[in-house]
Amino acid sequence: MYSTKIIKQVKRKKKPGTGVLKILMILFGVLFVLMGIVFSRGFMLPGFLLICLYFAFDMFSQKEYEYTMEGNQFTIDVIIGKKHRRNAHELDLNQLEVVAPNWHEKVAKYRIKGGTQRLTKYDYTSYDDEIPYYTMIIGEGREKIKILLDLDEEMLRAMKNMLPDKVFFAETWVWQDR
């Protein structure tokens, strides 16, 4: 039997105030350095620290996620600053309990408000309101975890072919006038 490898890359949407915050950090950093040159050298250290903080903030605010499904293995990698890759999860899809849209009744008991079971939650979504996200309940080691994902149709269909009774799609209804 052949195994297929499906890869999906998700880029996290930046939060609304990050651009203004970056500009303010650069502006105050340059201002403190200039004040250190003109008035007192005591202003230079905060200026250099603000500029270093800007570069650290810029690197850690850029997050991307890569989902890889090969056979019955599902891997999630976190890419920070377009340079640093970290493997977050290596999951066996044989331990999958359910994959469904966040509003589906199959994952209702795992919701924060109104759910009866509490699980450790990991969010690997893009925060884009236009993209529906899915909830995956799966066993990792000895515990069960909840993962929020932006899965595309190709990956969902491959999961559905492997585990038909555990994967549910977001149904889109098209109303037609007759």
TABEL-V62920 format. One record per residue. N is the residue number from 1. RES is the residue in three letters. OMEGA is omega in radians with two decimals (none if undefined). Layout:
N RES OMEGA
N RES OMEGA
//
This chain:
1 MET -3.14
2 TYR 3.07
3 SER 3.14
4 THR 3.11
5 LYS -3.14
6 ILE -3.12
7 ILE 3.07
8 LYS 3.12
9 GLN -3.13
10 VAL 3.11
11 LYS -3.13
12 ARG 3.13
13 LYS -3.14
14 LYS 3.13
15 LYS -2.99
16 PRO -3.03
17 GLY -3.04
18 THR -3.14
19 GLY 3.13
20 VAL 3.13
21 LEU 3.11
22 LYS 3.14
23 ILE 3.12
24 LEU 3.12
25 MET 3.11
26 ILE -3.12
27 LEU 3.14
28 PHE 3.09
29 GLY 3.11
30 VAL 3.13
31 LEU 3.13
32 PHE 3.11
33 VAL 3.11
34 LEU 3.09
35 MET 3.08
36 GLY 3.10
37 ILE -3.04
38 VAL -2.98
39 PHE -3.03
40 SER -3.14
41 ARG 3.12
42 GLY 3.12
43 PHE -3.05
44 MET -3.11
45 LEU 3.08
46 PRO 3.11
47 GLY 3.12
48 PHE 3.10
49 LEU 3.09
50 LEU 3.12
51 ILE 3.07
52 CYS 3.09
53 LEU 3.09
54 TYR -3.12
55 PHE 3.10
56 ALA 3.12
57 PHE -3.14
58 ASP -3.12
59 MET -3.06
60 PHE 3.11
61 SER 3.11
62 GLN 3.14
63 LYS 3.03
64 GLU 3.12
65 TYR 3.09
66 GLU 3.08
67 TYR 3.11
68 THR 3.09
69 MET 3.12
70 GLU -3.06
71 GLY 3.11
72 ASN 3.09
73 GLN 3.12
74 PHE -3.07
75 THR 3.08
76 ILE 3.08
77 ASP 3.07
78 VAL 3.14
79 ILE -3.10
80 ILE 3.08
81 GLY -3.14
82 LYS -3.10
83 LYS -2.99
84 HIS -3.14
85 ARG 3.12
86 ARG 3.11
87 ASN -3.10
88 ALA -3.09
89 HIS 2.91
90 GLU -2.98
91 LEU 3.06
92 ASP -3.09
93 LEU 3.04
94 ASN 3.11
95 GLN -3.13
96 LEU 3.06
97 GLU 3.14
98 VAL 2.93
99 VAL -3.09
100 ALA 3.03
101 PRO -3.04
102 ASN -3.10
103 TRP -3.04
104 HIS -3.10
105 GLU 3.12
106 LYS 3.12
107 VAL -3.09
108 ALA -3.11
109 LYS 3.14
110 TYR -3.14
111 ARG 3.14
112 ILE 3.14
113 LYS 3.09
114 GLY 3.14
115 GLY -3.11
116 THR -3.12
117 GLN 3.12
118 ARG 3.12
119 LEU 3.02
120 THR -3.04
121 LYS 3.04
122 TYR -3.08
123 ASP 3.10
124 TYR -3.14
125 THR -3.11
126 SER -3.05
127 TYR 3.10
128 ASP -3.09
129 ASP -3.10
130 GLU -3.08
131 ILE 3.10
132 PRO 3.14
133 TYR -3.07
134 TYR 3.08
135 THR 3.10
136 MET 3.04
137 ILE -3.03
138 ILE 3.09
139 GLY 3.07
140 GLU -3.05
141 GLY -3.13
142 ARG -3.11
143 GLU 3.09
144 LYS -3.12
145 ILE 3.12
146 LYS -3.12
147 ILE 3.06
148 LEU -3.02
149 LEU 2.97
150 ASP -3.09
151 LEU 3.07
152 ASP -3.03
153 GLU -3.12
154 GLU -3.14
155 MET 3.11
156 LEU 3.13
157 ARG 3.10
158 ALA 3.09
159 MET -3.12
160 LYS 3.10
161 ASN 3.14
162 MET -3.06
163 LEU -3.01
164 PRO -3.09
165 ASP -3.09
166 LYS -3.09
167 VAL -3.11
168 PHE -3.10
169 PHE 2.97
170 ALA -3.12
171 GLU 3.08
172 THR -3.10
173 TRP 3.08
174 VAL -3.13
175 TRP 3.12
176 GLN 3.07
177 ASP 3.11
178 ARG none
//
